[in-house]
Amino acid sequence: MELRIEGLGVDIDGRSLVRDLSLDVPSGEVVGLVGPNGSGKSTALRCVYRALRPAAGTVRVGDDDICLLPVRRSARLVAAMTQDGSVDLDFTVEEVVALGRAPHRRGNQPLDARERALCATTMARLGIGHLAGRGVLTLSGGERQRVLLARALVQEPEILVLDEPTNHLDVRHQVEVLSRLRGAGLTVLVVLHDLNLAAAACDRLGVLSQGRLVASGTPAEVLTEELVAEVFGVRATVVPHPLTGDPQLLYSLHPSPESRTHR
């Protein structure tokens, strides 16, 4: 299912956080949002999973305005893994993952055999099956991150929205999680800070700066030395990855002239 953001605007406490943002996420593709801190990435995502209602513009899933859909219907279409998706109660891992089935169940209706198998398979694929009986509050940050991703995946959405899904993960699990996103067959909108991971994991990128979309296209089209200097204020050399050809950035510790204007 296609996700379309059309002319999105978000104002909070008199500040314009997102301005006239339009971005298409084609069905089955992984599209990344990148940009400096405070550029509006997470704010835009919150509109997609209905945590915020935009002041202007529309978020469409297929042909539907997501704000006009019944909440249960939109929860079946869009699953989110957020930066603030903490679990304050000490549920077990399998209990937290099972919460992903809530949009498909009524009240305290127990999971059926297919749903239990889905939860077990998803946990195994993310390497957390052995943690099923553990309390979530006893887990490391990286383990908890994978539990929250499993919860989103067992929701069986058509669109998956992720805000920094690789936070707290070691290198191996970063690679595994992002490779699973590419192979999931879902429409994915993901915020990533690591530009090299974004280049490897995403079909297309949208670059935000001060709430506006300043560039969009394939990683090779977007991640140029000039754009990185202008938007991120750092000097980098872009080289092709020796195995995949994806653009990879080699950063210089010496500040670029542009970076002084961002201070």
WOMO-V802898 format. One record per residue. N is the residue number from 0. RES is the residue in one small letter. OMEGA is omega as a letter, one per 20 degrees, with the letter a starting at -180 (NA if undefined). D_CENTER is the distance of its C-alpha to the mean C-alpha in Angstrom with 1 decimal. Layout:
n=<N & N>
res=<RES & RES>
omega=<OMEGA & OMEGA>
d_center=<D_CENTER & D_CENTER>
//
This chain:
n=<0 & 1 & 2 & 3 & 4 & 5 & 6 & 7 & 8 & 9 & 10 & 11 & 12 & 13 & 14 & 15 & 16 & 17 & 18 & 19 & 20 & 21 & 22 & 23 & 24 & 25 & 26 & 27 & 28 & 29 & 30 & 31 & 32 & 33 & 34 & 35 & 36 & 37 & 38 & 39 & 40 & 41 & 42 & 43 & 44 & 45 & 46 & 47 & 48 & 49 & 50 & 51 & 52 & 53 & 54 & 55 & 56 & 57 & 58 & 59 & 60 & 61 & 62 & 63 & 64 & 65 & 66 & 67 & 68 & 69 & 70 & 71 & 72 & 73 & 74 & 75 & 76 & 77 & 78 & 79 & 80 & 81 & 82 & 83 & 84 & 85 & 86 & 87 & 88 & 89 & 90 & 91 & 92 & 93 & 94 & 95 & 96 & 97 & 98 & 99 & 100 & 101 & 102 & 103 & 104 & 105 & 106 & 107 & 108 & 109 & 110 & 111 & 112 & 113 & 114 & 115 & 116 & 117 & 118 & 119 & 120 & 121 & 122 & 123 & 124 & 125 & 126 & 127 & 128 & 129 & 130 & 131 & 132 & 133 & 134 & 135 & 136 & 137 & 138 & 139 & 140 & 141 & 142 & 143 & 144 & 145 & 146 & 147 & 148 & 149 & 150 & 151 & 152 & 153 & 154 & 155 & 156 & 157 & 158 & 159 & 160 & 161 & 162 & 163 & 164 & 165 & 166 & 167 & 168 & 169 & 170 & 171 & 172 & 173 & 174 & 175 & 176 & 177 & 178 & 179 & 180 & 181 & 182 & 183 & 184 & 185 & 186 & 187 & 188 & 189 & 190 & 191 & 192 & 193 & 194 & 195 & 196 & 197 & 198 & 199 & 200 & 201 & 202 & 203 & 204 & 205 & 206 & 207 & 208 & 209 & 210 & 211 & 212 & 213 & 214 & 215 & 216 & 217 & 218 & 219 & 220 & 221 & 222 & 223 & 224 & 225 & 226 & 227 & 228 & 229 & 230 & 231 & 232 & 233 & 234 & 235 & 236 & 237 & 238 & 239 & 240 & 241 & 242 & 243 & 244 & 245 & 246 & 247 & 248 & 249 & 250 & 251 & 252 & 253 & 254 & 255 & 256 & 257 & 258 & 259 & 260 & 261 & 262>
res=<m & e & l & r & i & e & g & l & g & v & d & i & d & g & r & s & l & v & r & d & l & s & l & d & v & p & s & g & e & v & v & g & l & v & g & p & n & g & s & g & k & s & t & a & l & r & c & v & y & r & a & l & r & p & a & a & g & t & v & r & v & g & d & d & d & i & c & l & l & p & v & r & r & s & a & r & l & v & a & a & m & t & q & d & g & s & v & d & l & d & f & t & v & e & e & v & v & a & l & g & r & a & p & h & r & r & g & n & q & p & l & d & a & r & e & r & a & l & c & a & t & t & m & a & r & l & g & i & g & h & l & a & g & r & g & v & l & t & l & s & g & g & e & r & q & r & v & l & l & a & r & a & l & v & q & e & p & e & i & l & v & l & d & e & p & t & n & h & l & d & v & r & h & q & v & e & v & l & s & r & l & r & g & a & g & l & t & v & l & v & v & l & h & d & l & n & l & a & a & a & a & c & d & r & l & g & v & l & s & q & g & r & l & v & a & s & g & t & p & a & e & v & l & t & e & e & l & v & a & e & v & f & g & v & r & a & t & v & v & p & h & p & l & t & g & d & p & q & l & l & y & s & l & h & p & s & p & e & s & r & t & h & r>
omega=<a & r & r & r & a & r & a & r & r & r & r & r & r & r & r & a & r & a & r & a & r & a & r & r & a & a & r & a & r & r & a & r & r & r & r & r & r & a & r & a & a & r & r & r & a & r & a & r & r & r & r & r & a & r & r & r & a & r & a & r & a & r & a & r & a & a & a & r & r & a & a & r & a & r & r & a & a & r & a & r & a & r & a & a & a & r & a & r & a & r & r & r & a & r & r & r & a & r & r & r & a & a & a & a & r & r & a & r & a & r & r & a & a & a & r & r & r & r & a & a & a & r & r & a & r & r & a & a & a & a & a & a & a & r & a & a & r & a & r & r & a & r & a & r & a & r & a & r & r & r & r & a & a & r & a & r & r & r & a & a & a & r & a & a & a & r & r & a & r & a & a & a & r & a & a & a & a & r & r & r & a & a & a & a & a & r & a & r & a & r & r & r & a & a & r & r & r & r & a & a & a & r & a & r & r & a & r & r & r & r & a & r & a & r & r & a & r & r & a & r & a & a & r & r & a & a & a & r & a & a & a & r & r & r & a & r & a & r & r & r & a & a & a & a & r & r & r & a & r & a & r & r & r & a & r & r & a & a & a & a & a & a & NA>
d_center=<16.3 & 15.6 & 13.4 & 15.2 & 14.8 & 18.5 & 20.0 & 17.7 & 19.3 & 18.7 & 21.6 & 21.9 & 25.2 & 26.6 & 23.9 & 22.0 & 18.4 & 17.1 & 19.8 & 20.3 & 16.8 & 17.0 & 14.5 & 14.7 & 12.3 & 15.1 & 15.4 & 14.3 & 12.6 & 9.4 & 8.8 & 7.4 & 8.1 & 10.4 & 13.3 & 15.5 & 15.2 & 16.0 & 15.2 & 13.4 & 9.7 & 8.9 & 11.9 & 10.9 & 7.8 & 10.6 & 12.8 & 10.8 & 10.9 & 14.3 & 14.4 & 16.0 & 18.4 & 18.6 & 22.0 & 22.1 & 20.5 & 18.9 & 15.8 & 17.1 & 16.1 & 18.8 & 21.8 & 21.0 & 20.1 & 17.7 & 19.6 & 22.7 & 21.7 & 22.8 & 20.3 & 20.8 & 20.4 & 17.0 & 15.8 & 17.0 & 15.2 & 11.7 & 10.1 & 7.6 & 6.8 & 7.6 & 9.3 & 12.5 & 12.4 & 15.6 & 18.5 & 21.7 & 24.1 & 25.1 & 24.1 & 24.3 & 21.3 & 22.5 & 22.9 & 19.3 & 18.0 & 20.6 & 19.2 & 16.6 & 19.7 & 20.7 & 20.0 & 22.4 & 25.1 & 27.7 & 28.6 & 29.3 & 29.7 & 29.2 & 27.0 & 29.0 & 29.6 & 26.9 & 24.2 & 25.5 & 25.4 & 21.9 & 20.8 & 23.0 & 21.9 & 18.1 & 19.1 & 21.4 & 18.9 & 16.6 & 19.8 & 20.2 & 22.9 & 25.5 & 23.9 & 24.3 & 27.1 & 25.9 & 25.1 & 21.5 & 23.0 & 24.8 & 21.7 & 20.4 & 17.1 & 15.8 & 17.4 & 16.0 & 12.4 & 13.3 & 15.0 & 12.2 & 10.2 & 13.6 & 14.1 & 11.1 & 12.5 & 16.1 & 15.4 & 15.7 & 13.7 & 13.9 & 10.5 & 7.3 & 4.5 & 2.1 & 3.9 & 5.9 & 6.2 & 9.4 & 11.1 & 14.5 & 14.5 & 17.5 & 17.6 & 18.5 & 15.7 & 13.1 & 14.7 & 15.1 & 11.5 & 10.3 & 13.6 & 13.1 & 9.9 & 12.3 & 15.1 & 13.8 & 15.0 & 12.2 & 10.8 & 7.1 & 5.2 & 2.6 & 4.5 & 7.1 & 10.7 & 12.5 & 13.7 & 15.4 & 12.6 & 10.8 & 14.1 & 14.5 & 11.4 & 10.8 & 13.5 & 13.2 & 12.1 & 12.5 & 14.0 & 14.5 & 17.6 & 19.2 & 17.2 & 18.2 & 16.8 & 19.1 & 18.3 & 16.5 & 17.4 & 17.1 & 16.4 & 20.2 & 20.9 & 18.6 & 18.8 & 22.5 & 24.5 & 25.5 & 22.1 & 20.9 & 24.1 & 24.0 & 20.4 & 19.9 & 23.6 & 23.9 & 26.1 & 24.7 & 26.1 & 24.1 & 25.3 & 24.5 & 23.3 & 26.6 & 25.3 & 22.6 & 23.5 & 20.0 & 20.4 & 20.3 & 21.1 & 24.0 & 24.2 & 27.5 & 28.4 & 30.7 & 29.3 & 29.3 & 31.5 & 28.6 & 27.0 & 30.1 & 29.3 & 26.0 & 27.8>
//
